[in-house]
């Protein structure tokens, strides 16, 4: 399981490494570069799935078919 993801702001292109929570999705993220509040794109569960270099841990588990797969 990868717990680090680089979130890239679609407005100013600031890229920041963030540690993802293992037990929840993160719905909001404030860009440290421009202050824009990011929300997931339609169909995505969190900002890591929309703007991150790696999807969130629940989605990683689901895709791998792991025992802790997201429901």
CHARMM-style PDB file with segment names, atoms N, HN, CA, C and O in Angstrom:
ATOM      1  N   UNK     1       0.849  -1.176   0.000  1.00  0.00      PROA
ATOM      2  CA  UNK     1       0.000   0.000   0.000  1.00  0.00      PROA
ATOM      3  C   UNK     1       0.899   1.246   0.000  1.00  0.00      PROA
ATOM      4  O   UNK     1       1.809   1.367   0.821  1.00  0.00      PROA
ATOM      5  N   UNK     2       0.635   2.150  -0.915  1.00  0.00      PROA
ATOM      6  HN  UNK     2      -0.103   2.052  -1.582  1.00  0.00      PROA
ATOM      7  CA  UNK     2       1.381   3.407  -1.012  1.00  0.00      PROA
ATOM      8  C   UNK     2       0.591   4.474  -0.261  1.00  0.00      PROA
ATOM      9  O   UNK     2      -0.594   4.677  -0.527  1.00  0.00      PROA
ATOM     10  N   UNK     3       1.246   5.153   0.676  1.00  0.00      PROA
ATOM     11  HN  UNK     3       2.208   4.988   0.893  1.00  0.00      PROA
ATOM     12  CA  UNK     3       0.554   6.152   1.487  1.00  0.00      PROA
ATOM     13  C   UNK     3       0.927   7.588   1.150  1.00  0.00      PROA
ATOM     14  O   UNK     3       0.351   8.520   1.712  1.00  0.00      PROA
ATOM     15  N   UNK     4       1.882   7.784   0.242  1.00  0.00      PROA
ATOM     16  HN  UNK     4       2.349   7.026  -0.214  1.00  0.00      PROA
ATOM     17  CA  UNK     4       2.276   9.127  -0.186  1.00  0.00      PROA
ATOM     18  C   UNK     4       1.741   9.368  -1.594  1.00  0.00      PROA
ATOM     19  O   UNK     4       1.833   8.501  -2.463  1.00  0.00      PROA
ATOM     20  N   UNK     5       1.191  10.539  -1.804  1.00  0.00      PROA
ATOM     21  HN  UNK     5       1.116  11.244  -1.098  1.00  0.00      PROA
ATOM     22  CA  UNK     5       0.699  10.916  -3.114  1.00  0.00      PROA
ATOM     23  C   UNK     5       1.042  12.384  -3.348  1.00  0.00      PROA
ATOM     24  O   UNK     5       1.022  13.192  -2.419  1.00  0.00      PROA
ATOM     25  N   UNK     6       1.350  12.713  -4.575  1.00  0.00      PROA
ATOM     26  HN  UNK     6       1.366  12.057  -5.330  1.00  0.00      PROA
ATOM     27  CA  UNK     6       1.642  14.103  -4.917  1.00  0.00      PROA
ATOM     28  C   UNK     6       0.391  14.700  -5.537  1.00  0.00      PROA
ATOM     29  O   UNK     6      -0.030  14.302  -6.623  1.00  0.00      PROA
ATOM     30  N   UNK     7      -0.203  15.666  -4.828  1.00  0.00      PROA
ATOM     31  HN  UNK     7       0.139  15.989  -3.946  1.00  0.00      PROA
ATOM     32  CA  UNK     7      -1.392  16.359  -5.338  1.00  0.00      PROA
ATOM     33  C   UNK     7      -0.920  17.542  -6.164  1.00  0.00      PROA
ATOM     34  O   UNK     7      -0.131  18.364  -5.697  1.00  0.00      PROA
ATOM     35  N   UNK     8      -1.409  17.622  -7.399  1.00  0.00      PROA
ATOM     36  HN  UNK     8      -2.050  16.954  -7.779  1.00  0.00      PROA
ATOM     37  CA  UNK     8      -1.061  18.726  -8.291  1.00  0.00      PROA
ATOM     38  C   UNK     8      -2.311  19.576  -8.523  1.00  0.00      PROA
ATOM     39  O   UNK     8      -3.330  19.085  -9.008  1.00  0.00      PROA
ATOM     40  N   UNK     9      -2.215  20.838  -8.175  1.00  0.00      PROA
ATOM     41  HN  UNK     9      -1.386  21.238  -7.782  1.00  0.00      PROA
ATOM     42  CA  UNK     9      -3.340  21.761  -8.336  1.00  0.00      PROA
ATOM     43  C   UNK     9      -3.588  22.024  -9.824  1.00  0.00      PROA
ATOM     44  O   UNK     9      -2.657  22.377 -10.547  1.00  0.00      PROA
ATOM     45  N   UNK    10      -4.824  21.859 -10.288  1.00  0.00      PROA
ATOM     46  HN  UNK    10      -5.580  21.573  -9.700  1.00  0.00      PROA
ATOM     47  CA  UNK    10      -5.126  22.109 -11.695  1.00  0.00      PROA
ATOM     48  C   UNK    10      -5.157  23.597 -12.042  1.00  0.00      PROA
ATOM     49  O   UNK    10      -5.197  23.953 -13.220  1.00  0.00      PROA
ATOM     50  N   UNK    11      -5.140  24.463 -11.039  1.00  0.00      PROA
ATOM     51  HN  UNK    11      -5.109  24.174 -10.082  1.00  0.00      PROA
ATOM     52  CA  UNK    11      -5.213  25.908 -11.281  1.00  0.00      PROA
ATOM     53  C   UNK    11      -3.832  26.554 -11.386  1.00  0.00      PROA
ATOM     54  O   UNK    11      -3.608  27.394 -12.257  1.00  0.00      PROA
ATOM     55  N   UNK    12      -2.896  26.164 -10.495  1.00  0.00      PROA
ATOM     56  HN  UNK    12      -3.078  25.481  -9.788  1.00  0.00      PROA
ATOM     57  CA  UNK    12      -1.585  26.823 -10.481  1.00  0.00      PROA
ATOM     58  C   UNK    12      -0.424  25.856 -10.668  1.00  0.00      PROA
ATOM     59  O   UNK    12       0.727  26.288 -10.734  1.00  0.00      PROA
ATOM     60  N   UNK    13      -0.700  24.555 -10.753  1.00  0.00      PROA
ATOM     61  HN  UNK    13      -1.635  24.205 -10.699  1.00  0.00      PROA
ATOM     62  CA  UNK    13       0.290  23.502 -10.965  1.00  0.00      PROA
ATOM     63  C   UNK    13       1.233  23.279  -9.779  1.00  0.00      PROA
ATOM     64  O   UNK    13       2.267  22.631  -9.934  1.00  0.00      PROA
ATOM     65  N   UNK    14       0.891  23.807  -8.596  1.00  0.00      PROA
ATOM     66  HN  UNK    14       0.051  24.333  -8.470  1.00  0.00      PROA
ATOM     67  CA  UNK    14       1.683  23.496  -7.408  1.00  0.00      PROA
ATOM     68  C   UNK    14       1.528  22.018  -7.103  1.00  0.00      PROA
ATOM     69  O   UNK    14       0.413  21.499  -7.063  1.00  0.00      PROA
ATOM     70  N   UNK    15       2.655  21.335  -6.886  1.00  0.00      PROA
ATOM     71  HN  UNK    15       3.561  21.756  -6.918  1.00  0.00      PROA
ATOM     72  CA  UNK    15       2.642  19.909  -6.565  1.00  0.00      PROA
ATOM     73  C   UNK    15       3.177  19.730  -5.150  1.00  0.00      PROA
ATOM     74  O   UNK    15       4.270  20.194  -4.824  1.00  0.00      PROA
ATOM     75  N   UNK    16       2.391  19.048  -4.311  1.00  0.00      PROA
ATOM     76  HN  UNK    16       1.504  18.671  -4.575  1.00  0.00      PROA
ATOM     77  CA  UNK    16       2.743  18.862  -2.911  1.00  0.00      PROA
ATOM     78  C   UNK    16       2.578  17.404  -2.520  1.00  0.00      PROA
ATOM     79  O   UNK    16       1.552  16.787  -2.806  1.00  0.00      PROA
ATOM     80  N   UNK    17       3.602  16.855  -1.858  1.00  0.00      PROA
ATOM     81  HN  UNK    17       4.435  17.357  -1.626  1.00  0.00      PROA
ATOM     82  CA  UNK    17       3.521  15.485  -1.363  1.00  0.00      PROA
ATOM     83  C   UNK    17       2.692  15.460  -0.084  1.00  0.00      PROA
ATOM     84  O   UNK    17       2.947  16.230   0.842  1.00  0.00      PROA
ATOM     85  N   UNK    18       1.704  14.578  -0.037  1.00  0.00      PROA
ATOM     86  HN  UNK    18       1.497  13.953  -0.789  1.00  0.00      PROA
ATOM     87  CA  UNK    18       0.814  14.461   1.114  1.00  0.00      PROA
ATOM     88  C   UNK    18       0.709  12.999   1.536  1.00  0.00      PROA
ATOM     89  O   UNK    18       0.770  12.094   0.704  1.00  0.00      PROA
ATOM     90  N   UNK    19       0.552  12.784   2.832  1.00  0.00      PROA
ATOM     91  HN  UNK    19       0.503  13.519   3.508  1.00  0.00      PROA
ATOM     92  CA  UNK    19       0.294  11.445   3.358  1.00  0.00      PROA
ATOM     93  C   UNK    19      -1.213  11.232   3.375  1.00  0.00      PROA
ATOM     94  O   UNK    19      -1.965  12.060   3.891  1.00  0.00      PROA
ATOM     95  N   UNK    20      -1.642  10.115   2.807  1.00  0.00      PROA
ATOM     96  HN  UNK    20      -1.031   9.443   2.388  1.00  0.00      PROA
ATOM     97  CA  UNK    20      -3.070   9.832   2.721  1.00  0.00      PROA
ATOM     98  C   UNK    20      -3.543   9.084   3.958  1.00  0.00      PROA
ATOM     99  O   UNK    20      -2.816   8.244   4.487  1.00  0.00      PROA
ATOM    100  N   UNK    21      -4.757   9.379   4.428  1.00  0.00      PROA
ATOM    101  HN  UNK    21      -5.348  10.062   3.998  1.00  0.00      PROA
ATOM    102  CA  UNK    21      -5.316   8.594   5.531  1.00  0.00      PROA
ATOM    103  C   UNK    21      -5.626   7.185   5.023  1.00  0.00      PROA
ATOM    104  O   UNK    21      -5.987   7.008   3.860  1.00  0.00      PROA
ATOM    105  N   UNK    22      -5.487   6.195   5.885  1.00  0.00      PROA
ATOM    106  HN  UNK    22      -5.194   6.339   6.831  1.00  0.00      PROA
ATOM    107  CA  UNK    22      -5.738   4.811   5.469  1.00  0.00      PROA
ATOM    108  C   UNK    22      -7.173   4.381   5.686  1.00  0.00      PROA
ATOM    109  O   UNK    22      -7.604   3.363   5.144  1.00  0.00      PROA
ATOM    110  N   UNK    23      -7.921   5.146   6.475  1.00  0.00      PROA
ATOM    111  HN  UNK    23      -7.571   5.972   6.915  1.00  0.00      PROA
ATOM    112  CA  UNK    23      -9.260   4.705   6.847  1.00  0.00      PROA
ATOM    113  C   UNK    23     -10.390   5.601   6.342  1.00  0.00      PROA
ATOM    114  O   UNK    23     -11.550   5.402   6.704  1.00  0.00      PROA
ATOM    115  N   UNK    24     -10.055   6.583   5.510  1.00  0.00      PROA
ATOM    116  HN  UNK    24      -9.112   6.744   5.217  1.00  0.00      PROA
ATOM    117  CA  UNK    24     -11.090   7.502   5.033  1.00  0.00      PROA
ATOM    118  C   UNK    24     -10.638   8.179   3.745  1.00  0.00      PROA
ATOM    119  O   UNK    24      -9.451   8.195   3.417  1.00  0.00      PROA
ATOM    120  N   UNK    25     -11.593   8.730   3.033  1.00  0.00      PROA
ATOM    121  HN  UNK    25     -12.557   8.717   3.299  1.00  0.00      PROA
ATOM    122  CA  UNK    25     -11.299   9.524   1.844  1.00  0.00      PROA
ATOM    123  C   UNK    25     -11.237  10.995   2.236  1.00  0.00      PROA
ATOM    124  O   UNK    25     -11.932  11.428   3.155  1.00  0.00      PROA
ATOM    125  N   UNK    26     -10.417  11.749   1.547  1.00  0.00      PROA
ATOM    126  HN  UNK    26      -9.852  11.397   0.800  1.00  0.00      PROA
ATOM    127  CA  UNK    26     -10.304  13.181   1.830  1.00  0.00      PROA
ATOM    128  C   UNK    26     -11.064  13.934   0.749  1.00  0.00      PROA
ATOM    129  O   UNK    26     -10.704  13.881  -0.427  1.00  0.00      PROA
ATOM    130  N   UNK    27     -12.117  14.637   1.155  1.00  0.00      PROA
ATOM    131  HN  UNK    27     -12.409  14.680   2.110  1.00  0.00      PROA
ATOM    132  CA  UNK    27     -13.006  15.299   0.205  1.00  0.00      PROA
ATOM    133  C   UNK    27     -12.555  16.696  -0.184  1.00  0.00      PROA
ATOM    134  O   UNK    27     -12.866  17.164  -1.279  1.00  0.00      PROA
ATOM    135  N   UNK    28     -11.823  17.370   0.703  1.00  0.00      PROA
ATOM    136  HN  UNK    28     -11.571  16.989   1.593  1.00  0.00      PROA
ATOM    137  CA  UNK    28     -11.398  18.743   0.436  1.00  0.00      PROA
ATOM    138  C   UNK    28      -9.900  18.880   0.620  1.00  0.00      PROA
ATOM    139  O   UNK    28      -9.302  18.208   1.460  1.00  0.00      PROA
ATOM    140  N   UNK    29      -9.300  19.753  -0.168  1.00  0.00      PROA
ATOM    141  HN  UNK    29      -9.786  20.300  -0.850  1.00  0.00      PROA
ATOM    142  CA  UNK    29      -7.861  20.028  -0.065  1.00  0.00      PROA
ATOM    143  C   UNK    29      -7.638  21.470  -0.483  1.00  0.00      PROA
ATOM    144  O   UNK    29      -8.095  21.896  -1.544  1.00  0.00      PROA
ATOM    145  N   UNK    30      -6.935  22.219   0.355  1.00  0.00      PROA
ATOM    146  HN  UNK    30      -6.565  21.873   1.217  1.00  0.00      PROA
ATOM    147  CA  UNK    30      -6.625  23.604   0.015  1.00  0.00      PROA
ATOM    148  C   UNK    30      -5.210  23.673  -0.534  1.00  0.00      PROA
ATOM    149  O   UNK    30      -4.258  23.281   0.142  1.00  0.00      PROA
ATOM    150  N   UNK    31      -5.068  24.165  -1.749  1.00  0.00      PROA
ATOM    151  HN  UNK    31      -5.841  24.483  -2.299  1.00  0.00      PROA
ATOM    152  CA  UNK    31      -3.768  24.269  -2.406  1.00  0.00      PROA
ATOM    153  C   UNK    31      -2.886  25.254  -1.634  1.00  0.00      PROA
ATOM    154  O   UNK    31      -3.299  26.385  -1.375  1.00  0.00      PROA
ATOM    155  N   UNK    32      -1.680  24.830  -1.267  1.00  0.00      PROA
ATOM    156  HN  UNK    32      -1.344  23.912  -1.478  1.00  0.00      PROA
ATOM    157  CA  UNK    32      -0.779  25.738  -0.557  1.00  0.00      PROA
ATOM    158  C   UNK    32      -0.207  26.826  -1.475  1.00  0.00      PROA
ATOM    159  O   UNK    32       0.341  27.817  -0.993  1.00  0.00      PROA
ATOM    160  N   UNK    33      -0.332  26.647  -2.772  1.00  0.00      PROA
ATOM    161  HN  UNK    33      -0.777  25.841  -3.163  1.00  0.00      PROA
ATOM    162  CA  UNK    33       0.197  27.630  -3.718  1.00  0.00      PROA
ATOM    163  C   UNK    33      -0.744  28.789  -3.975  1.00  0.00      PROA
ATOM    164  O   UNK    33      -0.348  29.951  -3.874  1.00  0.00      PROA
ATOM    165  N   UNK    34      -2.004  28.475  -4.312  1.00  0.00      PROA
ATOM    166  HN  UNK    34      -2.325  27.531  -4.395  1.00  0.00      PROA
ATOM    167  CA  UNK    34      -2.944  29.532  -4.692  1.00  0.00      PROA
ATOM    168  C   UNK    34      -4.156  29.639  -3.772  1.00  0.00      PROA
ATOM    169  O   UNK    34      -4.944  30.576  -3.892  1.00  0.00      PROA
ATOM    170  N   UNK    35      -4.308  28.684  -2.854  1.00  0.00      PROA
ATOM    171  HN  UNK    35      -3.667  27.923  -2.757  1.00  0.00      PROA
ATOM    172  CA  UNK    35      -5.418  28.730  -1.917  1.00  0.00      PROA
ATOM    173  C   UNK    35      -6.729  28.175  -2.439  1.00  0.00      PROA
ATOM    174  O   UNK    35      -7.734  28.205  -1.728  1.00  0.00      PROA
ATOM    175  N   UNK    36      -6.744  27.670  -3.665  1.00  0.00      PROA
ATOM    176  HN  UNK    36      -5.928  27.646  -4.242  1.00  0.00      PROA
ATOM    177  CA  UNK    36      -7.963  27.085  -4.216  1.00  0.00      PROA
ATOM    178  C   UNK    36      -8.359  25.854  -3.414  1.00  0.00      PROA
ATOM    179  O   UNK    36      -7.509  25.030  -3.077  1.00  0.00      PROA
ATOM    180  N   UNK    37      -9.640  25.729  -3.110  1.00  0.00      PROA
ATOM    181  HN  UNK    37     -10.330  26.398  -3.384  1.00  0.00      PROA
ATOM    182  CA  UNK    37     -10.142  24.553  -2.406  1.00  0.00      PROA
ATOM    183  C   UNK    37     -10.568  23.530  -3.443  1.00  0.00      PROA
ATOM    184  O   UNK    37     -11.521  23.745  -4.192  1.00  0.00      PROA
ATOM    185  N   UNK    38      -9.850  22.413  -3.476  1.00  0.00      PROA
ATOM    186  HN  UNK    38      -9.076  22.238  -2.867  1.00  0.00      PROA
ATOM    187  CA  UNK    38     -10.141  21.351  -4.435  1.00  0.00      PROA
ATOM    188  C   UNK    38     -11.139  20.371  -3.843  1.00  0.00      PROA
ATOM    189  O   UNK    38     -11.105  20.066  -2.651  1.00  0.00      PROA
ATOM    190  N   UNK    39     -12.025  19.884  -4.699  1.00  0.00      PROA
ATOM    191  HN  UNK    39     -12.052  20.132  -5.668  1.00  0.00      PROA
ATOM    192  CA  UNK    39     -12.963  18.826  -4.356  1.00  0.00      PROA
ATOM    193  C   UNK    39     -12.807  17.735  -5.407  1.00  0.00      PROA
ATOM    194  O   UNK    39     -12.313  18.007  -6.501  1.00  0.00      PROA
ATOM    195  N   UNK    40     -13.217  16.505  -5.100  1.00  0.00      PROA
ATOM    196  HN  UNK    40     -13.618  16.283  -4.211  1.00  0.00      PROA
ATOM    197  CA  UNK    40     -13.090  15.421  -6.085  1.00  0.00      PROA
ATOM    198  C   UNK    40     -13.867  15.721  -7.369  1.00  0.00      PROA
ATOM    199  O   UNK    40     -14.911  16.372  -7.344  1.00  0.00      PROA
ATOM    200  N   UNK    41     -13.339  15.235  -8.476  1.00  0.00      PROA
ATOM    201  HN  UNK    41     -12.490  14.705  -8.496  1.00  0.00      PROA
ATOM    202  CA  UNK    41     -14.055  15.318  -9.748  1.00  0.00      PROA
ATOM    203  C   UNK    41     -15.244  14.362  -9.688  1.00  0.00      PROA
ATOM    204  O   UNK    41     -15.217  13.403  -8.917  1.00  0.00      PROA
ATOM    205  N   UNK    42     -16.280  14.602 -10.481  1.00  0.00      PROA
ATOM    206  HN  UNK    42     -16.302  15.381 -11.108  1.00  0.00      PROA
ATOM    207  CA  UNK    42     -17.420  13.685 -10.503  1.00  0.00      PROA
ATOM    208  C   UNK    42     -16.963  12.245 -10.783  1.00  0.00      PROA
ATOM    209  O   UNK    42     -16.204  11.996 -11.720  1.00  0.00      PROA
ATOM    210  N   UNK    43     -17.430  11.316  -9.968  1.00  0.00      PROA
ATOM    211  HN  UNK    43     -18.046  11.518  -9.207  1.00  0.00      PROA
ATOM    212  CA  UNK    43     -17.066   9.913 -10.132  1.00  0.00      PROA
ATOM    213  C   UNK    43     -15.886   9.481  -9.286  1.00  0.00      PROA
ATOM    214  O   UNK    43     -15.655   8.282  -9.130  1.00  0.00      PROA
ATOM    215  N   UNK    44     -15.129  10.422  -8.732  1.00  0.00      PROA
ATOM    216  HN  UNK    44     -15.317  11.396  -8.858  1.00  0.00      PROA
ATOM    217  CA  UNK    44     -14.000  10.094  -7.864  1.00  0.00      PROA
ATOM    218  C   UNK    44     -14.428  10.212  -6.411  1.00  0.00      PROA
ATOM    219  O   UNK    44     -15.310  11.004  -6.080  1.00  0.00      PROA
ATOM    220  N   UNK    45     -13.803   9.421  -5.543  1.00  0.00      PROA
ATOM    221  HN  UNK    45     -13.086   8.778  -5.811  1.00  0.00      PROA
ATOM    222  CA  UNK    45     -14.205   9.428  -4.132  1.00  0.00      PROA
ATOM    223  C   UNK    45     -13.474  10.483  -3.313  1.00  0.00      PROA
ATOM    224  O   UNK    45     -13.952  10.875  -2.248  1.00  0.00      PROA
ATOM    225  N   UNK    46     -12.307  10.954  -3.797  1.00  0.00      PROA
ATOM    226  HN  UNK    46     -11.919  10.636  -4.662  1.00  0.00      PROA
ATOM    227  CA  UNK    46     -11.541  11.908  -2.995  1.00  0.00      PROA
ATOM    228  C   UNK    46     -10.575  12.712  -3.865  1.00  0.00      PROA
ATOM    229  O   UNK    46     -10.425  12.451  -5.059  1.00  0.00      PROA
ATOM    230  N   UNK    47      -9.928  13.692  -3.242  1.00  0.00      PROA
ATOM    231  HN  UNK    47     -10.049  13.903  -2.272  1.00  0.00      PROA
ATOM    232  CA  UNK    47      -8.997  14.545  -3.984  1.00  0.00      PROA
ATOM    233  C   UNK    47      -7.757  13.790  -4.449  1.00  0.00      PROA
ATOM    234  O   UNK    47      -7.152  14.160  -5.455  1.00  0.00      PROA
ATOM    235  N   UNK    48      -7.367  12.729  -3.725  1.00  0.00      PROA
ATOM    236  HN  UNK    48      -7.858  12.429  -2.908  1.00  0.00      PROA
ATOM    237  CA  UNK    48      -6.201  11.951  -4.157  1.00  0.00      PROA
ATOM    238  C   UNK    48      -6.504  11.211  -5.459  1.00  0.00      PROA
ATOM    239  O   UNK    48      -5.641  11.104  -6.331  1.00  0.00      PROA
ATOM    240  N   UNK    49      -7.729  10.701  -5.589  1.00  0.00      PROA
ATOM    241  HN  UNK    49      -8.430  10.788  -4.881  1.00  0.00      PROA
ATOM    242  CA  UNK    49      -8.108  10.005  -6.820  1.00  0.00      PROA
ATOM    243  C   UNK    49      -8.232  10.978  -7.995  1.00  0.00      PROA
ATOM    244  O   UNK    49      -7.993  10.592  -9.139  1.00  0.00      PROA
ATOM    245  N   UNK    50      -8.602  12.226  -7.729  1.00  0.00      PROA
ATOM    246  HN  UNK    50      -8.797  12.539  -6.799  1.00  0.00      PROA
ATOM    247  CA  UNK    50      -8.759  13.219  -8.790  1.00  0.00      PROA
ATOM    248  C   UNK    50      -7.464  13.924  -9.165  1.00  0.00      PROA
ATOM    249  O   UNK    50      -7.194  14.135 -10.347  1.00  0.00      PROA
ATOM    250  N   UNK    51      -6.661  14.291  -8.173  1.00  0.00      PROA
ATOM    251  HN  UNK    51      -6.881  14.119  -7.213  1.00  0.00      PROA
ATOM    252  CA  UNK    51      -5.497  15.150  -8.431  1.00  0.00      PROA
ATOM    253  C   UNK    51      -4.170  14.566  -7.970  1.00  0.00      PROA
ATOM    254  O   UNK    51      -3.125  15.189  -8.157  1.00  0.00      PROA
ATOM    255  N   UNK    52      -4.194  13.380  -7.372  1.00  0.00      PROA
ATOM    256  HN  UNK    52      -5.043  12.873  -7.220  1.00  0.00      PROA
ATOM    257  CA  UNK    52      -2.971  12.784  -6.834  1.00  0.00      PROA
ATOM    258  C   UNK    52      -2.260  11.878  -7.814  1.00  0.00      PROA
ATOM    259  O   UNK    52      -2.831  11.437  -8.812  1.00  0.00      PROA
ATOM    260  N   UNK    53      -1.003  11.612  -7.509  1.00  0.00      PROA
ATOM    261  HN  UNK    53      -0.540  11.970  -6.699  1.00  0.00      PROA
ATOM    262  CA  UNK    53      -0.201  10.706  -8.334  1.00  0.00      PROA
ATOM    263  C   UNK    53      -0.536   9.245  -8.034  1.00  0.00      PROA
ATOM    264  O   UNK    53      -0.219   8.356  -8.824  1.00  0.00      PROA
ATOM    265  N   UNK    54      -1.176   9.001  -6.889  1.00  0.00      PROA
ATOM    266  HN  UNK    54      -1.434   9.723  -6.247  1.00  0.00      PROA
ATOM    267  CA  UNK    54      -1.559   7.660  -6.453  1.00  0.00      PROA
ATOM    268  C   UNK    54      -2.980   7.745  -5.897  1.00  0.00      PROA
ATOM    269  O   UNK    54      -3.288   8.682  -5.161  1.00  0.00      PROA
ATOM    270  N   UNK    55      -3.860   6.785  -6.229  1.00  0.00      PROA
ATOM    271  HN  UNK    55      -3.610   6.023  -6.827  1.00  0.00      PROA
ATOM    272  CA  UNK    55      -5.209   6.823  -5.656  1.00  0.00      PROA
ATOM    273  C   UNK    55      -5.175   6.528  -4.157  1.00  0.00      PROA
ATOM    274  O   UNK    55      -4.185   6.008  -3.643  1.00  0.00      PROA
ATOM    275  N   UNK    56      -6.258   6.863  -3.465  1.00  0.00      PROA
ATOM    276  HN  UNK    56      -7.063   7.285  -3.883  1.00  0.00      PROA
ATOM    277  CA  UNK    56      -6.330   6.678  -2.015  1.00  0.00      PROA
ATOM    278  C   UNK    56      -6.245   5.195  -1.624  1.00  0.00      PROA
ATOM    279  O   UNK    56      -6.548   4.322  -2.438  1.00  0.00      PROA
ATOM    280  N   UNK    57      -5.831   4.909  -0.376  1.00  0.00      PROA
ATOM    281  HN  UNK    57      -5.584   5.618   0.284  1.00  0.00      PROA
ATOM    282  CA  UNK    57      -5.701   3.516   0.070  1.00  0.00      PROA
ATOM    283  C   UNK    57      -6.949   2.655  -0.099  1.00  0.00      PROA
ATOM    284  O   UNK    57      -6.815   1.499  -0.503  1.00  0.00      PROA
ATOM    285  N   UNK    58      -8.167   3.153   0.188  1.00  0.00      PROA
ATOM    286  HN  UNK    58      -8.276   4.092   0.515  1.00  0.00      PROA
ATOM    287  CA  UNK    58      -9.334   2.282  -0.051  1.00  0.00      PROA
ATOM    288  C   UNK    58      -9.468   1.858  -1.525  1.00  0.00      PROA
ATOM    289  O   UNK    58      -9.847   0.721  -1.803  1.00  0.00      PROA
ATOM    290  N   UNK    59      -9.167   2.742  -2.449  1.00  0.00      PROA
ATOM    291  HN  UNK    59      -8.859   3.666  -2.224  1.00  0.00      PROA
ATOM    292  CA  UNK    59      -9.239   2.392  -3.880  1.00  0.00      PROA
ATOM    293  C   UNK    59      -8.088   1.461  -4.252  1.00  0.00      PROA
ATOM    294  O   UNK    59      -8.277   0.533  -5.039  1.00  0.00      PROA
ATOM    295  N   UNK    60      -6.897   1.695  -3.699  1.00  0.00      PROA
ATOM    296  HN  UNK    60      -6.743   2.449  -3.060  1.00  0.00      PROA
ATOM    297  CA  UNK    60      -5.778   0.778  -3.948  1.00  0.00      PROA
ATOM    298  C   UNK    60      -6.156  -0.636  -3.509  1.00  0.00      PROA
ATOM    299  O   UNK    60      -5.912  -1.602  -4.232  1.00  0.00      PROA
ATOM    300  N   UNK    61      -6.755  -0.753  -2.315  1.00  0.00      PROA
ATOM    301  HN  UNK    61      -6.953   0.032  -1.728  1.00  0.00      PROA
ATOM    302  CA  UNK    61      -7.163  -2.060  -1.799  1.00  0.00      PROA
ATOM    303  C   UNK    61      -8.224  -2.696  -2.683  1.00  0.00      PROA
ATOM    304  O   UNK    61      -8.173  -3.894  -2.964  1.00  0.00      PROA
ATOM    305  N   UNK    62      -9.189  -1.888  -3.121  1.00  0.00      PROA
ATOM    306  HN  UNK    62      -9.230  -0.915  -2.893  1.00  0.00      PROA
ATOM    307  CA  UNK    62     -10.256  -2.398  -3.991  1.00  0.00      PROA
ATOM    308  C   UNK    62      -9.684  -2.934  -5.300  1.00  0.00      PROA
ATOM    309  O   UNK    62     -10.070  -4.005  -5.768  1.00  0.00      PROA
ATOM    310  N   UNK    63      -8.764  -2.176  -5.879  1.00  0.00      PROA
ATOM    311  HN  UNK    63      -8.452  -1.305  -5.498  1.00  0.00      PROA
ATOM    312  CA  UNK    63      -8.176  -2.578  -7.174  1.00  0.00      PROA
ATOM    313  C   UNK    63      -7.307  -3.828  -7.050  1.00  0.00      PROA
ATOM    314  O   UNK    63      -7.198  -4.611  -7.993  1.00  0.00      PROA
ATOM    315  N   UNK    64      -6.688  -4.011  -5.875  1.00  0.00      PROA
ATOM    316  HN  UNK    64      -6.777  -3.375  -5.108  1.00  0.00      PROA
ATOM    317  CA  UNK    64      -5.831  -5.185  -5.692  1.00  0.00      PROA
ATOM    318  C   UNK    64      -6.622  -6.402  -5.221  1.00  0.00      PROA
ATOM    319  O   UNK    64      -6.099  -7.515  -5.164  1.00  0.00      PROA
ATOM    320  N   UNK    65      -7.909  -6.169  -4.879  1.00  0.00      PROA
ATOM    321  HN  UNK    65      -8.334  -5.265  -4.925  1.00  0.00      PROA
ATOM    322  CA  UNK    65      -8.729  -7.275  -4.388  1.00  0.00      PROA
ATOM    323  C   UNK    65      -8.357  -7.682  -2.986  1.00  0.00      PROA
ATOM    324  O   UNK    65      -8.647  -8.804  -2.572  1.00  0.00      PROA
ATOM    325  N   UNK    66      -7.712  -6.785  -2.235  1.00  0.00      PROA
ATOM    326  HN  UNK    66      -7.476  -5.873  -2.571  1.00  0.00      PROA
ATOM    327  CA  UNK    66      -7.249  -7.082  -0.883  1.00  0.00      PROA
ATOM    328  C   UNK    66      -8.388  -7.322   0.093  1.00  0.00      PROA
ATOM    329  O   UNK    66      -9.545  -6.996  -0.174  1.00  0.00      PROA
ATOM    330  N   UNK    67      -8.027  -7.898   1.226  1.00  0.00      PROA
ATOM    331  HN  UNK    67      -7.088  -8.163   1.443  1.00  0.00      PROA
ATOM    332  CA  UNK    67      -9.012  -8.213   2.266  1.00  0.00      PROA
ATOM    333  C   UNK    67      -9.680  -6.972   2.821  1.00  0.00      PROA
ATOM    334  O   UNK    67     -10.817  -7.042   3.289  1.00  0.00      PROA
ATOM    335  N   UNK    68      -8.995  -5.829   2.779  1.00  0.00      PROA
ATOM    336  HN  UNK    68      -8.072  -5.772   2.399  1.00  0.00      PROA
ATOM    337  CA  UNK    68      -9.556  -4.601   3.295  1.00  0.00      PROA
ATOM    338  C   UNK    68     -10.110  -3.723   2.189  1.00  0.00      PROA
ATOM    339  O   UNK    68     -10.097  -2.497   2.295  1.00  0.00      PROA
ATOM    340  N   UNK    69     -10.591  -4.345   1.141  1.00  0.00      PROA
ATOM    341  HN  UNK    69     -10.601  -5.341   1.055  1.00  0.00      PROA
ATOM    342  CA  UNK    69     -11.098  -3.587  -0.011  1.00  0.00      PROA
ATOM    343  C   UNK    69     -12.257  -2.689   0.391  1.00  0.00      PROA
ATOM    344  O   UNK    69     -13.095  -3.054   1.215  1.00  0.00      PROA
ATOM    345  N   UNK    70     -12.282  -1.510  -0.209  1.00  0.00      PROA
ATOM    346  HN  UNK    70     -11.601  -1.213  -0.878  1.00  0.00      PROA
ATOM    347  CA  UNK    70     -13.369  -0.564   0.055  1.00  0.00      PROA
ATOM    348  C   UNK    70     -14.676  -1.150  -0.458  1.00  0.00      PROA
ATOM    349  O   UNK    70     -14.698  -1.877  -1.451  1.00  0.00      PROA
ATOM    350  N   UNK    71     -15.746  -0.830   0.218  1.00  0.00      PROA
ATOM    351  HN  UNK    71     -15.728  -0.239   1.025  1.00  0.00      PROA
ATOM    352  CA  UNK    71     -17.060  -1.354  -0.194  1.00  0.00      PROA
ATOM    353  C   UNK    71     -17.718  -0.407  -1.166  1.00  0.00      PROA
ATOM    354  OT1 UNK    71     -18.828  -0.670  -1.628  1.00  0.00      PROA
TER     355      UNK     71
END
